[in-house]
Structures are given as C-alpha cells and as structure tokens.
Amino acid sequence: MKILPSTARLWVAVLLGGLVSGCAAAIACRPGESTVDCCIKKHSLTAMERCTASRADVLRVLRDLSLKIDDEDFENNKDLPEWKQLCIRNFVRCEDEGWSGSCYDCLRQCEGQYQWPSDWCPDPHEK
C-alpha cells in the first residue's frame, strides 16, 4: 500500500475539518473541469467510492489545489470539537510515522465514534 505524501495527508485532514465545519463550498468546481475532478473536490474523503476515482486521481486533484500546508495550518481546525482535532492530528501522525493499521480506516472510525481506535492504529510511542 502506498503512503500519501505529506501534503496530500494534510490536505485530507484539512478537508475533513472543512467538510465537518460546513466549509465544503470553499473548494468550488471550475468551469470546464472534469466531472471526476469536481466530484473529488466535493467528496474528498470518499472520492474513491463515490466518484469511482483512482487513488492517483484523488492525489492529483488535491495537489492541483496548490495550497501550501504545514503544521501551523492545524490552526484552521481550532473551532472544531476537540475529538475531531484529535482524529485529524492522529491521522496525520499515523501516516507520517507509519503506525500499524490502516490510517484512513482509523480516521473514518474516529469520525464515527469520536475517539481514535487505538486497537486498530496504535501510537507506537504510547505504551
């Protein structure tokens, strides 16, 4: 399984925060843009399922948004509930540090249960 580059992982985290806080309209489709690209922007977390997009398509669209994201951009998520911020931070750490388990599946589980599933994707630094 290929690990997403840091920029793409952070994009997923920021998009997750934006979608939950009702900011999905901020990533608008442009005239002449392909249906798949537009669908990926609107449904970035489930694009592979909802848009029948490949992983490469999803990464390409996220890269094309050409925004620079770094750790300070977690600041954008400060208005999200604490559990959501934890899910986002753990997802990024899981991907960056190569935790065991599927980081994406753990993110989705965290999204539904409001807590990180430590049994699925344990933080190797916590014992």
C-alpha positions in Angstrom: 0.0 0.0 0.0 1.3 3.4 -1.0 1.6 6.1 1.7 0.2 9.5 0.7 2.8 12.3 0.5 2.7 14.7 3.5 0.9 17.5 1.5 -1.8 15.1 0.5 -2.2 13.7 4.0 -2.5 17.2 5.4 -5.0 18.1 2.7 -7.2 15.2 3.7 -7.0 16.4 7.3 -7.8 20.0 6.4 -10.6 18.9 4.1 -12.1 16.7 6.8 -12.1 19.7 9.1 -13.6 21.9 6.5 -16.3 19.4 5.5 -17.4 18.9 9.1 -17.5 22.6 9.8 -19.6 23.3 6.7 -16.9 24.8 4.5 -17.1 22.4 1.6 -18.3 25.2 -0.7 -14.8 26.8 -0.3 -13.5 24.2 -2.8 -15.6 25.1 -5.8 -15.5 23.4 -9.2 -14.3 25.5 -12.1 -15.9 25.8 -15.5 -14.6 23.1 -17.8 -13.3 21.0 -15.0 -13.9 17.2 -15.4 -16.8 15.6 -13.6 -14.4 13.3 -11.7 -12.2 16.2 -10.6 -15.2 18.2 -9.4 -16.6 15.1 -7.6 -13.3 14.6 -5.8 -13.3 18.1 -4.6 -16.8 17.8 -3.2 -16.4 14.3 -1.7 -12.6 14.2 -1.0 -12.9 11.7 1.9 -15.0 9.2 -0.1 -13.9 10.1 -3.6 -12.6 6.6 -4.5 -16.1 5.1 -3.7 -18.4 7.9 -4.6 -16.6 9.2 -7.7 -15.1 6.0 -8.9 -11.8 7.8 -8.8 -8.4 6.2 -8.6 -6.0 7.0 -5.7 -3.8 8.7 -8.4 -6.8 10.9 -9.4 -7.5 11.9 -5.8 -3.9 12.8 -5.2 -3.6 14.7 -8.5 -6.7 16.9 -7.7 -5.5 17.6 -4.1 -2.1 18.6 -5.4 -3.7 20.8 -8.1 -5.3 22.8 -5.4 -1.7 24.1 -4.9 -2.0 25.3 -1.4 0.9 25.1 0.9 0.1 23.4 4.1 2.3 23.0 7.2 1.8 22.2 10.8 0.6 25.7 11.6 -2.5 25.1 9.4 -3.9 22.9 12.1 -4.8 26.3 13.5 -7.6 26.3 10.9 -9.2 23.5 12.9 -9.3 25.3 16.2 -13.1 25.8 16.0 -13.7 22.0 15.6 -14.7 19.9 18.5 -11.7 18.5 20.5 -12.4 14.9 19.4 -12.3 16.0 15.7 -9.0 17.8 16.2 -7.6 14.6 17.8 -8.8 12.5 14.9 -7.1 14.8 12.4 -3.8 15.0 14.3 -3.7 11.2 14.9 -4.4 10.6 11.2 -1.5 12.8 10.1 0.8 11.3 12.7 -0.3 7.8 11.8 0.5 8.4 8.1 3.8 10.3 8.8 5.1 7.9 11.3 3.9 4.7 9.7 1.7 3.4 12.5 0.4 -0.1 12.1 -3.1 -0.4 10.7 -5.0 1.5 8.0 -4.7 5.2 9.0 -7.6 6.0 6.6 -9.9 3.4 8.2 -8.9 4.6 11.6 -9.8 8.2 10.6 -13.2 7.0 9.4 -13.8 5.0 12.6 -12.7 8.0 14.7 -15.1 10.2 12.7 -18.0 7.9 13.7 -17.0 7.1 17.3 -15.5 10.4 18.3 -12.3 8.8 19.5 -9.2 7.3 17.9 -9.3 3.5 17.6 -6.1 2.7 19.4 -6.6 -1.0 19.0 -6.7 -0.6 15.1 -3.9 2.0 14.7 -1.9 2.2 17.9 0.5 5.0 18.6 3.9 3.2 18.9 5.1 5.9 21.3 2.4 5.2 23.8 2.9 2.1 26.0 
